[in-house]
């Protein structure tokens, strides 16, 4: 669950329908005016989306750039260490997100920025990025992924109570797009790290009992075995 499961942009499916019942002259003129304004807006919006995609593509190119072997001079477009590459990618993602924050590309870039900040150990910056996604994406898939990421960042920062509350709330969403068993695993680990052994055991047991076919079941059993040995 620590890896980013969103490896491509959300499908854009925005459609606008305008229906009017009265075919008066005034209504026709109004509709024409709306159409003209709308055409200008969508032309501007498509230009913004295109530029946002371009900035995102630049960031992804850095994220996928080659890391040279130790002792080998870094060639153009490559990086000497994984951390150097990650820092450069995070900076690029932040630019894309700051420039076009409301577009799908911008929101995706912000998510990638947050994931990278966590990997770099910048919990405060990651928290801020996740909160921005939640504010803009609401309860959609990006918003829920950001809530999950925020809880993980909080747990890494030692804010166990906040993280536990978020994981518990998300685990109650039976119809949500995120796997409940995976969220429970994160909740169990957070209980474990917070020193709440009984809660951790109960949570891992839920995974084993309620999700016997889950790919997380074997991991939950290993966690239980480890807890029983300590």
NORFEN-V252123 format. One record per residue. N is the residue number from 1. RES is the residue in three letters. PSI is psi in whole degrees, 0 to 359 (999 if undefined). BURIAL is 1 if it has 24 or more other ideal C-beta (glycine too) atoms within 12 Angstrom, else 0. Layout:
BEGIN
n=N res=RES psi=PSI burial=BURIAL
n=N res=RES psi=PSI burial=BURIAL
END
This chain:
BEGIN
n=1 res=UNK psi=347 burial=1
n=2 res=UNK psi=341 burial=0
n=3 res=UNK psi=153 burial=0
n=4 res=UNK psi=118 burial=1
n=5 res=UNK psi=357 burial=0
n=6 res=UNK psi=90 burial=1
n=7 res=UNK psi=3 burial=0
n=8 res=UNK psi=162 burial=0
n=9 res=UNK psi=151 burial=1
n=10 res=UNK psi=146 burial=0
n=11 res=UNK psi=128 burial=0
n=12 res=UNK psi=121 burial=0
n=13 res=UNK psi=52 burial=0
n=14 res=UNK psi=126 burial=0
n=15 res=UNK psi=139 burial=0
n=16 res=UNK psi=124 burial=0
n=17 res=UNK psi=131 burial=0
n=18 res=UNK psi=121 burial=0
n=19 res=UNK psi=132 burial=0
n=20 res=UNK psi=142 burial=0
n=21 res=UNK psi=321 burial=0
n=22 res=UNK psi=129 burial=0
n=23 res=UNK psi=53 burial=0
n=24 res=UNK psi=165 burial=0
n=25 res=UNK psi=318 burial=0
n=26 res=UNK psi=320 burial=0
n=27 res=UNK psi=319 burial=0
n=28 res=UNK psi=315 burial=0
n=29 res=UNK psi=317 burial=0
n=30 res=UNK psi=318 burial=0
n=31 res=UNK psi=321 burial=0
n=32 res=UNK psi=317 burial=0
n=33 res=UNK psi=317 burial=0
n=34 res=UNK psi=318 burial=0
n=35 res=UNK psi=319 burial=0
n=36 res=UNK psi=313 burial=0
n=37 res=UNK psi=318 burial=0
n=38 res=UNK psi=319 burial=0
n=39 res=UNK psi=319 burial=0
n=40 res=UNK psi=319 burial=0
n=41 res=UNK psi=312 burial=0
n=42 res=UNK psi=328 burial=0
n=43 res=UNK psi=316 burial=0
n=44 res=UNK psi=318 burial=0
n=45 res=UNK psi=318 burial=0
n=46 res=UNK psi=325 burial=0
n=47 res=UNK psi=316 burial=0
n=48 res=UNK psi=316 burial=0
n=49 res=UNK psi=319 burial=1
n=50 res=UNK psi=316 burial=0
n=51 res=UNK psi=322 burial=0
n=52 res=UNK psi=319 burial=1
n=53 res=UNK psi=320 burial=1
n=54 res=UNK psi=316 burial=0
n=55 res=UNK psi=321 burial=1
n=56 res=UNK psi=319 burial=1
n=57 res=UNK psi=321 burial=0
n=58 res=UNK psi=318 burial=1
n=59 res=UNK psi=318 burial=1
n=60 res=UNK psi=324 burial=1
n=61 res=UNK psi=320 burial=0
n=62 res=UNK psi=317 burial=1
n=63 res=UNK psi=326 burial=1
n=64 res=UNK psi=6 burial=0
n=65 res=UNK psi=160 burial=1
n=66 res=UNK psi=143 burial=0
n=67 res=UNK psi=125 burial=0
n=68 res=UNK psi=158 burial=0
n=69 res=UNK psi=150 burial=0
n=70 res=UNK psi=135 burial=0
n=71 res=UNK psi=355 burial=0
n=72 res=UNK psi=131 burial=0
n=73 res=UNK psi=136 burial=0
n=74 res=UNK psi=124 burial=0
n=75 res=UNK psi=169 burial=0
n=76 res=UNK psi=132 burial=0
n=77 res=UNK psi=4 burial=0
n=78 res=UNK psi=172 burial=0
n=79 res=UNK psi=151 burial=1
n=80 res=UNK psi=334 burial=0
n=81 res=UNK psi=161 burial=0
n=82 res=UNK psi=320 burial=0
n=83 res=UNK psi=318 burial=0
n=84 res=UNK psi=318 burial=0
n=85 res=UNK psi=316 burial=1
n=86 res=UNK psi=318 burial=1
n=87 res=UNK psi=319 burial=1
n=88 res=UNK psi=320 burial=1
n=89 res=UNK psi=316 burial=1
n=90 res=UNK psi=317 burial=1
n=91 res=UNK psi=318 burial=1
n=92 res=UNK psi=316 burial=1
n=93 res=UNK psi=321 burial=1
n=94 res=UNK psi=320 burial=1
n=95 res=UNK psi=313 burial=1
n=96 res=UNK psi=317 burial=1
n=97 res=UNK psi=320 burial=1
n=98 res=UNK psi=326 burial=0
n=99 res=UNK psi=318 burial=1
n=100 res=UNK psi=68 burial=1
n=101 res=UNK psi=336 burial=1
n=102 res=UNK psi=352 burial=0
n=103 res=UNK psi=162 burial=1
n=104 res=UNK psi=319 burial=1
n=105 res=UNK psi=319 burial=1
n=106 res=UNK psi=319 burial=1
n=107 res=UNK psi=319 burial=1
n=108 res=UNK psi=319 burial=1
n=109 res=UNK psi=320 burial=1
n=110 res=UNK psi=322 burial=1
n=111 res=UNK psi=315 burial=1
n=112 res=UNK psi=323 burial=1
n=113 res=UNK psi=314 burial=1
n=114 res=UNK psi=315 burial=1
n=115 res=UNK psi=318 burial=1
n=116 res=UNK psi=321 burial=1
n=117 res=UNK psi=322 burial=1
n=118 res=UNK psi=314 burial=1
n=119 res=UNK psi=328 burial=1
n=120 res=UNK psi=352 burial=1
n=121 res=UNK psi=10 burial=0
n=122 res=UNK psi=76 burial=1
n=123 res=UNK psi=318 burial=1
n=124 res=UNK psi=316 burial=0
n=125 res=UNK psi=321 burial=1
n=126 res=UNK psi=318 burial=1
n=127 res=UNK psi=315 burial=1
n=128 res=UNK psi=318 burial=1
n=129 res=UNK psi=316 burial=1
n=130 res=UNK psi=319 burial=1
n=131 res=UNK psi=324 burial=1
n=132 res=UNK psi=320 burial=1
n=133 res=UNK psi=315 burial=1
n=134 res=UNK psi=319 burial=1
n=135 res=UNK psi=322 burial=0
n=136 res=UNK psi=324 burial=1
n=137 res=UNK psi=347 burial=1
n=138 res=UNK psi=233 burial=0
n=139 res=UNK psi=13 burial=0
n=140 res=UNK psi=184 burial=0
n=141 res=UNK psi=319 burial=1
n=142 res=UNK psi=321 burial=1
n=143 res=UNK psi=318 burial=1
n=144 res=UNK psi=321 burial=1
n=145 res=UNK psi=323 burial=1
n=146 res=UNK psi=322 burial=1
n=147 res=UNK psi=319 burial=1
n=148 res=UNK psi=314 burial=1
n=149 res=UNK psi=321 burial=1
n=150 res=UNK psi=317 burial=1
n=151 res=UNK psi=320 burial=1
n=152 res=UNK psi=319 burial=1
n=153 res=UNK psi=319 burial=1
n=154 res=UNK psi=319 burial=1
n=155 res=UNK psi=319 burial=1
n=156 res=UNK psi=328 burial=1
n=157 res=UNK psi=6 burial=1
n=158 res=UNK psi=8 burial=0
n=159 res=UNK psi=68 burial=0
n=160 res=UNK psi=320 burial=1
n=161 res=UNK psi=316 burial=0
n=162 res=UNK psi=316 burial=1
n=163 res=UNK psi=315 burial=1
n=164 res=UNK psi=316 burial=1
n=165 res=UNK psi=320 burial=0
n=166 res=UNK psi=314 burial=1
n=167 res=UNK psi=319 burial=1
n=168 res=UNK psi=317 burial=1
n=169 res=UNK psi=319 burial=0
n=170 res=UNK psi=328 burial=1
n=171 res=UNK psi=344 burial=1
n=172 res=UNK psi=352 burial=0
n=173 res=UNK psi=87 burial=0
n=174 res=UNK psi=330 burial=0
n=175 res=UNK psi=10 burial=0
n=176 res=UNK psi=166 burial=0
n=177 res=UNK psi=347 burial=0
n=178 res=UNK psi=144 burial=1
n=179 res=UNK psi=123 burial=1
n=180 res=UNK psi=320 burial=1
n=181 res=UNK psi=322 burial=1
n=182 res=UNK psi=321 burial=1
n=183 res=UNK psi=320 burial=1
n=184 res=UNK psi=323 burial=1
n=185 res=UNK psi=317 burial=1
n=186 res=UNK psi=320 burial=1
n=187 res=UNK psi=315 burial=1
n=188 res=UNK psi=316 burial=1
n=189 res=UNK psi=322 burial=1
n=190 res=UNK psi=319 burial=1
n=191 res=UNK psi=315 burial=1
n=192 res=UNK psi=311 burial=1
n=193 res=UNK psi=333 burial=1
n=194 res=UNK psi=358 burial=1
n=195 res=UNK psi=15 burial=0
n=196 res=UNK psi=76 burial=0
n=197 res=UNK psi=314 burial=0
n=198 res=UNK psi=317 burial=0
n=199 res=UNK psi=323 burial=1
n=200 res=UNK psi=314 burial=1
n=201 res=UNK psi=316 burial=1
n=202 res=UNK psi=319 burial=1
n=203 res=UNK psi=316 burial=1
n=204 res=UNK psi=324 burial=1
n=205 res=UNK psi=327 burial=1
n=206 res=UNK psi=318 burial=1
n=207 res=UNK psi=314 burial=1
n=208 res=UNK psi=317 burial=1
n=209 res=UNK psi=320 burial=0
n=210 res=UNK psi=339 burial=0
n=211 res=UNK psi=63 burial=1
n=212 res=UNK psi=334 burial=0
n=213 res=UNK psi=4 burial=0
n=214 res=UNK psi=146 burial=0
n=215 res=UNK psi=347 burial=0
n=216 res=UNK psi=351 burial=1
n=217 res=UNK psi=315 burial=1
n=218 res=UNK psi=320 burial=0
n=219 res=UNK psi=320 burial=1
n=220 res=UNK psi=320 burial=1
n=221 res=UNK psi=321 burial=0
n=222 res=UNK psi=321 burial=0
n=223 res=UNK psi=318 burial=1
n=224 res=UNK psi=318 burial=1
n=225 res=UNK psi=318 burial=0
n=226 res=UNK psi=319 burial=0
n=227 res=UNK psi=322 burial=1
n=228 res=UNK psi=340 burial=0
n=229 res=UNK psi=347 burial=0
n=230 res=UNK psi=999 burial=0
END
